[in-house]
Amino acid sequence: MEFISQHPVLVASIIKIAVLLFIVMTALAYLTWLERKVIAHIQSRWGPYYVGAHGLLQPLADGLKFLFKEDVTPPVADKLVYTLAPFLALSLALSAIALIPFGPPNILIPGLGQQVFAITDINIGLLLVFAITSIGVYGVALAGWSSNSKYPLMGGLRSSAQMISYEVALTMSVVGVVLLAGTLRFNEIIAGPHGQSGYWLHFVPRWNIFPQIVGFLCYITSAFAETNRVPFDLPEAETELVAGFHTEYSSFKFAMFFMAEYANMITVACLATILFFGGWLSPFPDSWTWQKFLPGAGLVLMGIYCAYDTVSEMRGIARIQLAVVSLLCLAAGLICLVPSVATVILGTFWFTTKVLVILFVYIWIRGTLPRFRYDQLMSFGWKLLLPVSLANLVATAAWIAYGWVRHG
């Protein structure tokens, strides 16, 4: 207790880190479930269905499987680098999420003045996120090299070339947003003096997606390549490289690469939300006070649907599992309908909703588009994406300079 009283800020930060890690790790597990279910429906299959109601316990079963499988290390591998590579990939992916503001900065911890919905808020947040994510290429490249096998080596080489190439276009695509906002601080990009608060014509949100639609398309395309997702998953091309850079990995080390990939997807979706879609700002005018009850109403409706599904569809242990989910949704929904609670969580609700929509697009693309050839991949990045992102940057700078000259 004495330590807590002497270091309240440190204790509050540790608690926030622990809560964020729990939420993110849970999200990573159920993002795999969501991807398998969505792609299954696209391809007219069931997907995970038997492990828990609607397969909701499938992530737990997968986690236990990876945890207890035999961990085989190739005898010719560089054991130190081979072991450190998945830890490097996952730790860097999780570190970037610590800089994301998941809600408005005016929700503070009483007595400390710290933001509730952010671990830290620094004035170079965007620059630091790009610095952390740019190092992530080492995890994949070193995994391919340290395995001392030809297929992982090819995957590591492809990954190095691909991620470094598309990182240039990714960075250029967001500089236009930085010019418009005049800052690298996330909260100011969202709601600063030159941020995205307010409306055009009293109903169109002043989000950067409208003046920066070209920048957004360049960003999201580069982000697909940066995270090695279809149609840019050449480092993992199973038809050519068995499984690419992680061919020689097994057990939990193998799972850590997938966790890092999904963590990077979440980071990309969070950055897209902050830079182009207004972050935690609502798409509706503030005068529409009914919108603060949307989170609670949505949870209550989900609880009612789950309760109906429990009675009409589930049998045996699955009925008990889905009944628990129904009760949790209803209880959380009723709590969120309390006006004081609804006001606090509204920003986080909108932020999370936008992130989930972008993640759904990620999954949708994987279920519909074929993989590029490697020469097409590199040509597209250097010959099309980079020139377009540079042109968008020049046009944005010219527009801002014209505005300065016009208004003196």
Contacts in CASP RR format, 6 or more apart in sequence:
PFRMAT RR
TARGET T0000
AUTHOR 0000-0000-0000
METHOD contacts of the structure
MODEL  1
MEFISQHPVLVASIIKIAVLLFIVMTALAYLTWLERKVIAHIQSRWGPYY
VGAHGLLQPLADGLKFLFKEDVTPPVADKLVYTLAPFLALSLALSAIALI
PFGPPNILIPGLGQQVFAITDINIGLLLVFAITSIGVYGVALAGWSSNSK
YPLMGGLRSSAQMISYEVALTMSVVGVVLLAGTLRFNEIIAGPHGQSGYW
LHFVPRWNIFPQIVGFLCYITSAFAETNRVPFDLPEAETELVAGFHTEYS
SFKFAMFFMAEYANMITVACLATILFFGGWLSPFPDSWTWQKFLPGAGLV
LMGIYCAYDTVSEMRGIARIQLAVVSLLCLAAGLICLVPSVATVILGTFW
FTTKVLVILFVYIWIRGTLPRFRYDQLMSFGWKLLLPVSLANLVATAAWI
AYGWVRHG
3 11 0 8 1.000
4 11 0 8 1.000
8 111 0 8 1.000
8 112 0 8 1.000
9 112 0 8 1.000
9 114 0 8 1.000
12 109 0 8 1.000
12 112 0 8 1.000
12 114 0 8 1.000
13 114 0 8 1.000
13 119 0 8 1.000
13 120 0 8 1.000
16 114 0 8 1.000
16 116 0 8 1.000
16 119 0 8 1.000
17 98 0 8 1.000
17 119 0 8 1.000
20 97 0 8 1.000
20 98 0 8 1.000
20 119 0 8 1.000
21 94 0 8 1.000
24 94 0 8 1.000
24 97 0 8 1.000
24 263 0 8 1.000
24 266 0 8 1.000
25 259 0 8 1.000
27 266 0 8 1.000
28 259 0 8 1.000
28 262 0 8 1.000
28 263 0 8 1.000
28 266 0 8 1.000
29 59 0 8 1.000
29 60 0 8 1.000
29 62 0 8 1.000
29 63 0 8 1.000
30 59 0 8 1.000
31 262 0 8 1.000
31 265 0 8 1.000
31 266 0 8 1.000
31 359 0 8 1.000
32 59 0 8 1.000
32 62 0 8 1.000
32 258 0 8 1.000
32 262 0 8 1.000
33 48 0 8 1.000
33 55 0 8 1.000
33 56 0 8 1.000
33 58 0 8 1.000
33 59 0 8 1.000
34 359 0 8 1.000
34 363 0 8 1.000
35 363 0 8 1.000
35 366 0 8 1.000
36 47 0 8 1.000
36 48 0 8 1.000
36 58 0 8 1.000
37 47 0 8 1.000
37 48 0 8 1.000
37 54 0 8 1.000
38 360 0 8 1.000
38 363 0 8 1.000
38 364 0 8 1.000
39 363 0 8 1.000
39 366 0 8 1.000
39 367 0 8 1.000
40 46 0 8 1.000
40 47 0 8 1.000
40 48 0 8 1.000
42 364 0 8 1.000
42 367 0 8 1.000
42 368 0 8 1.000
43 367 0 8 1.000
48 54 0 8 1.000
48 55 0 8 1.000
48 58 0 8 1.000
49 55 0 8 1.000
51 57 0 8 1.000
51 58 0 8 1.000
51 60 0 8 1.000
51 61 0 8 1.000
52 58 0 8 1.000
52 317 0 8 1.000
52 318 0 8 1.000
52 321 0 8 1.000
53 309 0 8 1.000
53 310 0 8 1.000
53 314 0 8 1.000
53 318 0 8 1.000
53 319 0 8 1.000
53 321 0 8 1.000
53 322 0 8 1.000
53 325 0 8 1.000
54 322 0 8 1.000
56 321 0 8 1.000
56 322 0 8 1.000
56 325 0 8 1.000
57 321 0 8 1.000
62 255 0 8 1.000
63 255 0 8 1.000
66 251 0 8 1.000
66 252 0 8 1.000
66 254 0 8 1.000
66 255 0 8 1.000
67 251 0 8 1.000
67 252 0 8 1.000
69 250 0 8 1.000
69 251 0 8 1.000
69 252 0 8 1.000
70 250 0 8 1.000
70 251 0 8 1.000
71 250 0 8 1.000
71 251 0 8 1.000
71 252 0 8 1.000
71 253 0 8 1.000
72 250 0 8 1.000
72 251 0 8 1.000
73 79 0 8 1.000
73 82 0 8 1.000
73 83 0 8 1.000
74 82 0 8 1.000
74 147 0 8 1.000
74 148 0 8 1.000
74 149 0 8 1.000
74 248 0 8 1.000
76 148 0 8 1.000
76 149 0 8 1.000
77 146 0 8 1.000
77 147 0 8 1.000
77 148 0 8 1.000
77 248 0 8 1.000
78 145 0 8 1.000
78 146 0 8 1.000
78 148 0 8 1.000
81 142 0 8 1.000
81 145 0 8 1.000
81 146 0 8 1.000
82 143 0 8 1.000
82 146 0 8 1.000
82 147 0 8 1.000
82 248 0 8 1.000
83 253 0 8 1.000
84 142 0 8 1.000
85 138 0 8 1.000
85 139 0 8 1.000
85 140 0 8 1.000
85 142 0 8 1.000
85 143 0 8 1.000
85 144 0 8 1.000
85 146 0 8 1.000
86 139 0 8 1.000
86 143 0 8 1.000
86 249 0 8 1.000
86 253 0 8 1.000
86 254 0 8 1.000
86 256 0 8 1.000
86 257 0 8 1.000
86 260 0 8 1.000
87 256 0 8 1.000
88 136 0 8 1.000
88 138 0 8 1.000
88 139 0 8 1.000
88 142 0 8 1.000
89 136 0 8 1.000
89 139 0 8 1.000
89 140 0 8 1.000
89 143 0 8 1.000
89 256 0 8 1.000
89 257 0 8 1.000
89 260 0 8 1.000
90 256 0 8 1.000
90 257 0 8 1.000
90 259 0 8 1.000
90 260 0 8 1.000
90 263 0 8 1.000
92 132 0 8 1.000
92 133 0 8 1.000
92 135 0 8 1.000
92 136 0 8 1.000
92 139 0 8 1.000
92 260 0 8 1.000
93 133 0 8 1.000
93 136 0 8 1.000
93 259 0 8 1.000
93 260 0 8 1.000
93 261 0 8 1.000
93 263 0 8 1.000
93 264 0 8 1.000
93 267 0 8 1.000
94 263 0 8 1.000
95 132 0 8 1.000
96 129 0 8 1.000
96 132 0 8 1.000
96 133 0 8 1.000
96 263 0 8 1.000
96 264 0 8 1.000
96 267 0 8 1.000
97 263 0 8 1.000
97 266 0 8 1.000
97 267 0 8 1.000
97 270 0 8 1.000
98 119 0 8 1.000
98 120 0 8 1.000
99 118 0 8 1.000
99 119 0 8 1.000
99 120 0 8 1.000
99 122 0 8 1.000
99 125 0 8 1.000
99 128 0 8 1.000
99 129 0 8 1.000
99 186 0 8 1.000
100 118 0 8 1.000
100 129 0 8 1.000
100 186 0 8 1.000
100 267 0 8 1.000
100 270 0 8 1.000
100 271 0 8 1.000
100 274 0 8 1.000
101 115 0 8 1.000
101 117 0 8 1.000
101 118 0 8 1.000
101 121 0 8 1.000
101 186 0 8 1.000
101 187 0 8 1.000
101 190 0 8 1.000
101 274 0 8 1.000
101 280 0 8 1.000
102 117 0 8 1.000
102 118 0 8 1.000
102 270 0 8 1.000
102 280 0 8 1.000
102 348 0 8 1.000
102 351 0 8 1.000
102 352 0 8 1.000
103 115 0 8 1.000
103 116 0 8 1.000
103 117 0 8 1.000
103 118 0 8 1.000
103 280 0 8 1.000
103 347 0 8 1.000
103 348 0 8 1.000
103 351 0 8 1.000
104 117 0 8 1.000
104 187 0 8 1.000
104 191 0 8 1.000
104 280 0 8 1.000
104 347 0 8 1.000
105 115 0 8 1.000
105 118 0 8 1.000
105 121 0 8 1.000
105 187 0 8 1.000
107 115 0 8 1.000
107 116 0 8 1.000
107 117 0 8 1.000
107 344 0 8 1.000
108 114 0 8 1.000
108 115 0 8 1.000
108 116 0 8 1.000
109 115 0 8 1.000
109 116 0 8 1.000
115 121 0 8 1.000
116 344 0 8 1.000
117 280 0 8 1.000
117 348 0 8 1.000
118 187 0 8 1.000
121 185 0 8 1.000
121 186 0 8 1.000
121 187 0 8 1.000
122 128 0 8 1.000
122 185 0 8 1.000
123 183 0 8 1.000
123 184 0 8 1.000
123 185 0 8 1.000
124 184 0 8 1.000
124 185 0 8 1.000
125 184 0 8 1.000
125 185 0 8 1.000
125 186 0 8 1.000
126 174 0 8 1.000
126 178 0 8 1.000
126 184 0 8 1.000
126 185 0 8 1.000
126 186 0 8 1.000
126 189 0 8 1.000
126 271 0 8 1.000
126 275 0 8 1.000
127 184 0 8 1.000
129 267 0 8 1.000
129 271 0 8 1.000
130 170 0 8 1.000
130 171 0 8 1.000
133 226 0 8 1.000
133 264 0 8 1.000
133 267 0 8 1.000
134 167 0 8 1.000
136 163 0 8 1.000
137 159 0 8 1.000
137 160 0 8 1.000
137 163 0 8 1.000
137 164 0 8 1.000
140 155 0 8 1.000
140 156 0 8 1.000
140 159 0 8 1.000
140 160 0 8 1.000
140 163 0 8 1.000
140 228 0 8 1.000
140 235 0 8 1.000
140 245 0 8 1.000
140 257 0 8 1.000
141 156 0 8 1.000
141 157 0 8 1.000
141 159 0 8 1.000
141 160 0 8 1.000
141 245 0 8 1.000
143 152 0 8 1.000
143 156 0 8 1.000
143 245 0 8 1.000
143 246 0 8 1.000
143 249 0 8 1.000
143 257 0 8 1.000
144 152 0 8 1.000
144 153 0 8 1.000
144 155 0 8 1.000
144 156 0 8 1.000
144 244 0 8 1.000
144 245 0 8 1.000
144 246 0 8 1.000
144 248 0 8 1.000
145 152 0 8 1.000
145 153 0 8 1.000
145 156 0 8 1.000
147 153 0 8 1.000
147 245 0 8 1.000
147 247 0 8 1.000
147 248 0 8 1.000
147 249 0 8 1.000
149 247 0 8 1.000
149 248 0 8 1.000
151 241 0 8 1.000
151 242 0 8 1.000
151 243 0 8 1.000
151 244 0 8 1.000
151 247 0 8 1.000
152 241 0 8 1.000
152 244 0 8 1.000
152 245 0 8 1.000
152 246 0 8 1.000
152 247 0 8 1.000
152 248 0 8 1.000
154 241 0 8 1.000
154 244 0 8 1.000
155 234 0 8 1.000
155 235 0 8 1.000
155 236 0 8 1.000
155 241 0 8 1.000
155 244 0 8 1.000
155 245 0 8 1.000
156 235 0 8 1.000
156 244 0 8 1.000
156 245 0 8 1.000
158 234 0 8 1.000
158 235 0 8 1.000
158 241 0 8 1.000
158 374 0 8 1.000
159 228 0 8 1.000
159 235 0 8 1.000
159 245 0 8 1.000
161 378 0 8 1.000
162 225 0 8 1.000
162 228 0 8 1.000
162 232 0 8 1.000
162 234 0 8 1.000
162 235 0 8 1.000
162 377 0 8 1.000
162 378 0 8 1.000
163 225 0 8 1.000
163 226 0 8 1.000
163 228 0 8 1.000
165 225 0 8 1.000
165 378 0 8 1.000
165 381 0 8 1.000
165 382 0 8 1.000
166 222 0 8 1.000
166 225 0 8 1.000
166 226 0 8 1.000
166 232 0 8 1.000
166 381 0 8 1.000
166 385 0 8 1.000
167 222 0 8 1.000
167 226 0 8 1.000
168 386 0 8 1.000
169 218 0 8 1.000
169 221 0 8 1.000
169 222 0 8 1.000
169 381 0 8 1.000
169 385 0 8 1.000
169 386 0 8 1.000
169 389 0 8 1.000
170 218 0 8 1.000
170 219 0 8 1.000
170 222 0 8 1.000
170 223 0 8 1.000
170 226 0 8 1.000
172 218 0 8 1.000
172 386 0 8 1.000
172 389 0 8 1.000
172 390 0 8 1.000
172 392 0 8 1.000
172 393 0 8 1.000
173 215 0 8 1.000
173 216 0 8 1.000
173 218 0 8 1.000
173 219 0 8 1.000
173 222 0 8 1.000
173 389 0 8 1.000
173 392 0 8 1.000
174 215 0 8 1.000
174 219 0 8 1.000
174 271 0 8 1.000
174 275 0 8 1.000
175 393 0 8 1.000
175 396 0 8 1.000
176 212 0 8 1.000
176 215 0 8 1.000
176 392 0 8 1.000
176 393 0 8 1.000
176 396 0 8 1.000
176 397 0 8 1.000
177 189 0 8 1.000
177 208 0 8 1.000
177 212 0 8 1.000
177 215 0 8 1.000
177 275 0 8 1.000
177 276 0 8 1.000
178 184 0 8 1.000
178 189 0 8 1.000
179 393 0 8 1.000
179 396 0 8 1.000
179 397 0 8 1.000
179 400 0 8 1.000
180 194 0 8 1.000
180 195 0 8 1.000
180 208 0 8 1.000
180 211 0 8 1.000
180 212 0 8 1.000
180 396 0 8 1.000
180 400 0 8 1.000
181 188 0 8 1.000
181 189 0 8 1.000
181 192 0 8 1.000
181 194 0 8 1.000
181 195 0 8 1.000
181 208 0 8 1.000
182 188 0 8 1.000
182 194 0 8 1.000
183 189 0 8 1.000
183 192 0 8 1.000
183 194 0 8 1.000
186 274 0 8 1.000
188 195 0 8 1.000
189 195 0 8 1.000
189 196 0 8 1.000
189 274 0 8 1.000
189 275 0 8 1.000
190 196 0 8 1.000
190 197 0 8 1.000
190 274 0 8 1.000
190 278 0 8 1.000
190 279 0 8 1.000
190 280 0 8 1.000
190 281 0 8 1.000
191 197 0 8 1.000
191 281 0 8 1.000
195 206 0 8 1.000
196 205 0 8 1.000
196 206 0 8 1.000
196 207 0 8 1.000
196 208 0 8 1.000
196 278 0 8 1.000
196 279 0 8 1.000
196 281 0 8 1.000
197 206 0 8 1.000
197 281 0 8 1.000
198 205 0 8 1.000
198 206 0 8 1.000
199 205 0 8 1.000
199 206 0 8 1.000
199 285 0 8 1.000
200 206 0 8 1.000
200 210 0 8 1.000
202 285 0 8 1.000
203 285 0 8 1.000
204 210 0 8 1.000
205 278 0 8 1.000
205 281 0 8 1.000
205 283 0 8 1.000
207 276 0 8 1.000
207 277 0 8 1.000
207 278 0 8 1.000
207 281 0 8 1.000
208 216 0 8 1.000
208 275 0 8 1.000
208 276 0 8 1.000
208 277 0 8 1.000
208 278 0 8 1.000
209 216 0 8 1.000
209 276 0 8 1.000
209 277 0 8 1.000
211 396 0 8 1.000
212 276 0 8 1.000
212 392 0 8 1.000
212 396 0 8 1.000
214 388 0 8 1.000
214 389 0 8 1.000
214 391 0 8 1.000
214 392 0 8 1.000
215 389 0 8 1.000
215 392 0 8 1.000
216 272 0 8 1.000
216 276 0 8 1.000
218 385 0 8 1.000
218 388 0 8 1.000
218 389 0 8 1.000
218 392 0 8 1.000
219 272 0 8 1.000
219 275 0 8 1.000
219 276 0 8 1.000
220 268 0 8 1.000
220 272 0 8 1.000
220 358 0 8 1.000
220 361 0 8 1.000
221 385 0 8 1.000
222 381 0 8 1.000
222 385 0 8 1.000
222 389 0 8 1.000
223 268 0 8 1.000
223 271 0 8 1.000
223 272 0 8 1.000
224 230 0 8 1.000
224 231 0 8 1.000
224 232 0 8 1.000
224 362 0 8 1.000
224 365 0 8 1.000
225 232 0 8 1.000
225 377 0 8 1.000
225 381 0 8 1.000
226 264 0 8 1.000
226 268 0 8 1.000
227 261 0 8 1.000
227 264 0 8 1.000
227 265 0 8 1.000
227 268 0 8 1.000
228 234 0 8 1.000
228 235 0 8 1.000
228 236 0 8 1.000
228 261 0 8 1.000
229 261 0 8 1.000
229 265 0 8 1.000
229 362 0 8 1.000
229 365 0 8 1.000
229 366 0 8 1.000
230 365 0 8 1.000
230 366 0 8 1.000
230 367 0 8 1.000
230 369 0 8 1.000
230 371 0 8 1.000
231 365 0 8 1.000
231 369 0 8 1.000
231 370 0 8 1.000
231 371 0 8 1.000
231 372 0 8 1.000
232 371 0 8 1.000
232 372 0 8 1.000
232 377 0 8 1.000
233 371 0 8 1.000
234 371 0 8 1.000
234 372 0 8 1.000
234 374 0 8 1.000
234 377 0 8 1.000
235 241 0 8 1.000
235 244 0 8 1.000
235 245 0 8 1.000
236 243 0 8 1.000
236 244 0 8 1.000
236 245 0 8 1.000
236 246 0 8 1.000
237 244 0 8 1.000
237 371 0 8 1.000
238 244 0 8 1.000
241 247 0 8 1.000
245 257 0 8 1.000
246 254 0 8 1.000
246 257 0 8 1.000
249 257 0 8 1.000
265 359 0 8 1.000
265 362 0 8 1.000
266 355 0 8 1.000
266 359 0 8 1.000
268 358 0 8 1.000
269 354 0 8 1.000
269 355 0 8 1.000
269 356 0 8 1.000
269 358 0 8 1.000
269 359 0 8 1.000
269 362 0 8 1.000
270 351 0 8 1.000
270 355 0 8 1.000
272 358 0 8 1.000
273 279 0 8 1.000
273 351 0 8 1.000
273 354 0 8 1.000
273 355 0 8 1.000
273 358 0 8 1.000
277 354 0 8 1.000
278 354 0 8 1.000
279 350 0 8 1.000
279 351 0 8 1.000
279 354 0 8 1.000
280 347 0 8 1.000
280 348 0 8 1.000
280 350 0 8 1.000
280 351 0 8 1.000
281 347 0 8 1.000
281 350 0 8 1.000
282 291 0 8 1.000
282 346 0 8 1.000
282 347 0 8 1.000
282 350 0 8 1.000
283 350 0 8 1.000
284 291 0 8 1.000
291 346 0 8 1.000
292 339 0 8 1.000
292 342 0 8 1.000
292 343 0 8 1.000
292 346 0 8 1.000
293 337 0 8 1.000
293 342 0 8 1.000
294 346 0 8 1.000
294 349 0 8 1.000
295 333 0 8 1.000
295 336 0 8 1.000
295 342 0 8 1.000
295 345 0 8 1.000
295 346 0 8 1.000
295 349 0 8 1.000
296 332 0 8 1.000
296 333 0 8 1.000
296 334 0 8 1.000
296 336 0 8 1.000
296 337 0 8 1.000
296 342 0 8 1.000
297 333 0 8 1.000
297 337 0 8 1.000
298 333 0 8 1.000
299 329 0 8 1.000
299 330 0 8 1.000
299 332 0 8 1.000
299 333 0 8 1.000
299 336 0 8 1.000
300 329 0 8 1.000
300 330 0 8 1.000
300 333 0 8 1.000
300 334 0 8 1.000
300 337 0 8 1.000
302 329 0 8 1.000
303 325 0 8 1.000
303 326 0 8 1.000
303 329 0 8 1.000
303 330 0 8 1.000
304 326 0 8 1.000
304 330 0 8 1.000
306 322 0 8 1.000
306 325 0 8 1.000
306 326 0 8 1.000
306 329 0 8 1.000
307 323 0 8 1.000
307 326 0 8 1.000
307 330 0 8 1.000
309 322 0 8 1.000
310 319 0 8 1.000
310 322 0 8 1.000
310 323 0 8 1.000
310 326 0 8 1.000
314 321 0 8 1.000
314 322 0 8 1.000
335 341 0 8 1.000
336 342 0 8 1.000
336 345 0 8 1.000
372 380 0 8 1.000
END
